[in-house]
Amino acid sequence: MTHFLVTDDNPDGRRLEEILAMVRGDLIKRAVLIVDDDRPEARKVLANNVQIMSMLGECIALAEENSTVLAKAFGPSRTGEPRIGNG
Protein backbone atom coordinates (compact mmCIF):
# COMPACT_ATOMS: atom_id res chain seq x y z
CA MET A 1 0.00 0.00 0.00
CA THR A 2 0.95 3.65 -0.09
CA HIS A 3 3.06 5.38 2.52
CA PHE A 4 1.61 8.87 2.21
CA LEU A 5 -1.92 8.76 0.83
CA VAL A 6 -5.10 8.10 2.78
CA THR A 7 -6.05 4.42 2.68
CA ASP A 8 -7.76 2.01 5.06
CA ASP A 9 -4.29 0.93 6.16
CA ASN A 10 -3.16 4.55 6.47
CA PRO A 11 -6.17 6.58 7.70
CA ASP A 12 -3.89 9.41 8.80
CA GLY A 13 -2.48 9.85 5.29
CA ARG A 14 -3.05 12.90 3.15
CA ARG A 15 -4.79 13.63 -0.13
CA LEU A 16 -2.54 13.70 -3.18
CA GLU A 17 -3.06 17.41 -3.76
CA GLU A 18 -1.94 18.13 -0.18
CA ILE A 19 1.28 16.17 -0.62
CA LEU A 20 2.06 17.84 -3.94
CA ALA A 21 1.40 21.28 -2.41
CA MET A 22 3.81 20.50 0.43
CA VAL A 23 6.52 19.49 -2.06
CA ARG A 24 5.91 22.67 -4.05
CA GLY A 25 6.17 24.70 -0.84
CA ASP A 26 9.50 23.08 -0.01
CA LEU A 27 10.81 23.91 -3.49
CA ILE A 28 9.75 27.52 -3.06
CA LYS A 29 11.67 27.71 0.23
CA ARG A 30 14.77 26.28 -1.47
CA ALA A 31 14.42 28.68 -4.39
CA VAL A 32 14.44 31.63 -2.01
CA LEU A 33 17.77 30.43 -0.65
CA ILE A 34 19.46 30.33 -4.05
CA VAL A 35 17.74 33.19 -5.88
CA ASP A 36 20.70 35.55 -5.34
CA ASP A 37 23.37 32.98 -6.23
CA ASP A 38 24.73 33.97 -9.65
CA ARG A 39 26.76 30.86 -10.28
CA PRO A 40 25.69 28.92 -13.39
CA GLU A 41 24.91 25.82 -11.35
CA ALA A 42 22.58 27.74 -9.05
CA ARG A 43 20.90 29.42 -12.03
CA LYS A 44 20.29 26.02 -13.65
CA VAL A 45 18.93 24.47 -10.46
CA LEU A 46 16.65 27.47 -9.94
CA ALA A 47 15.39 27.32 -13.52
CA ASN A 48 14.72 23.59 -13.21
CA ASN A 49 12.91 24.08 -9.91
CA VAL A 50 10.72 26.80 -11.42
CA GLN A 51 9.69 24.34 -14.15
CA ILE A 52 9.06 21.62 -11.58
CA MET A 53 6.92 24.01 -9.51
CA SER A 54 4.86 24.80 -12.60
CA MET A 55 4.36 21.11 -13.31
CA LEU A 56 3.41 20.52 -9.68
CA GLY A 57 0.79 23.26 -10.01
CA GLU A 58 -0.71 21.39 -12.96
CA CYS A 59 -0.59 18.12 -11.01
CA ILE A 60 -2.27 19.74 -8.00
CA ALA A 61 -5.07 20.99 -10.25
CA LEU A 62 -5.58 17.50 -11.69
CA ALA A 63 -5.60 15.90 -8.23
CA GLU A 64 -8.14 18.48 -7.02
CA GLU A 65 -10.28 17.72 -10.06
CA ASN A 66 -10.15 14.01 -9.21
CA SER A 67 -11.31 14.75 -5.67
CA THR A 68 -14.16 16.88 -6.99
CA VAL A 69 -15.25 14.23 -9.51
CA LEU A 70 -15.20 11.47 -6.89
CA ALA A 71 -17.05 13.52 -4.29
CA LYS A 72 -19.69 14.60 -6.81
CA ALA A 73 -20.22 11.11 -8.21
CA PHE A 74 -19.92 9.02 -5.07
CA GLY A 75 -20.06 11.35 -2.08
CA PRO A 76 -17.41 11.53 0.62
CA SER A 77 -15.09 8.59 1.08
CA ARG A 78 -15.98 6.12 3.81
CA THR A 79 -13.59 3.90 5.69
CA GLY A 80 -13.55 0.38 4.28
CA GLU A 81 -15.52 1.28 1.14
CA PRO A 82 -13.55 2.30 -1.95
CA ARG A 83 -15.44 4.75 -4.12
CA ILE A 84 -13.96 3.30 -7.32
CA GLY A 85 -11.86 0.30 -8.21
CA ASN A 86 -11.59 -2.99 -6.40
CA GLY A 87 -10.92 -2.70 -2.70
C-alpha positions in Angstrom: 0.0 0.0 0.0 0.9 3.7 -0.1 3.1 5.4 2.5 1.6 8.9 2.2 -1.9 8.8 0.8 -5.1 8.1 2.8 -6.1 4.4 2.7 -7.8 2.0 5.1 -4.3 0.9 6.2 -3.2 4.6 6.5 -6.2 6.6 7.7 -3.9 9.4 8.8 -2.5 9.8 5.3 -3.1 12.9 3.1 -4.8 13.6 -0.1 -2.5 13.7 -3.2 -3.1 17.4 -3.8 -1.9 18.1 -0.2 1.3 16.2 -0.6 2.1 17.8 -3.9 1.4 21.3 -2.4 3.8 20.5 0.4 6.5 19.5 -2.1 5.9 22.7 -4.1 6.2 24.7 -0.8 9.5 23.1 0.0 10.8 23.9 -3.5 9.7 27.5 -3.1 11.7 27.7 0.2 14.8 26.3 -1.5 14.4 28.7 -4.4 14.4 31.6 -2.0 17.8 30.4 -0.7 19.5 30.3 -4.1 17.7 33.2 -5.9 20.7 35.6 -5.3 23.4 33.0 -6.2 24.7 34.0 -9.7 26.8 30.9 -10.3 25.7 28.9 -13.4 24.9 25.8 -11.3 22.6 27.7 -9.0 20.9 29.4 -12.0 20.3 26.0 -13.7 18.9 24.5 -10.5 16.7 27.5 -9.9 15.4 27.3 -13.5 14.7 23.6 -13.2 12.9 24.1 -9.9 10.7 26.8 -11.4 9.7 24.3 -14.2 9.1 21.6 -11.6 6.9 24.0 -9.5 4.9 24.8 -12.6 4.4 21.1 -13.3 3.4 20.5 -9.7 0.8 23.3 -10.0 -0.7 21.4 -13.0 -0.6 18.1 -11.0 -2.3 19.7 -8.0 -5.1 21.0 -10.2 -5.6 17.5 -11.7 -5.6 15.9 -8.2 -8.1 18.5 -7.0 -10.3 17.7 -10.1 -10.2 14.0 -9.2 -11.3 14.7 -5.7 -14.2 16.9 -7.0 -15.3 14.2 -9.5 -15.2 11.5 -6.9 -17.1 13.5 -4.3 -19.7 14.6 -6.8 -20.2 11.1 -8.2 -19.9 9.0 -5.1 -20.1 11.3 -2.1 -17.4 11.5 0.6 -15.1 8.6 1.1 -16.0 6.1 3.8 -13.6 3.9 5.7 -13.6 0.4 4.3 -15.5 1.3 1.1 -13.5 2.3 -2.0 -15.4 4.8 -4.1 -14.0 3.3 -7.3 -11.9 0.3 -8.2 -11.6 -3.0 -6.4 -10.9 -2.7 -2.7 
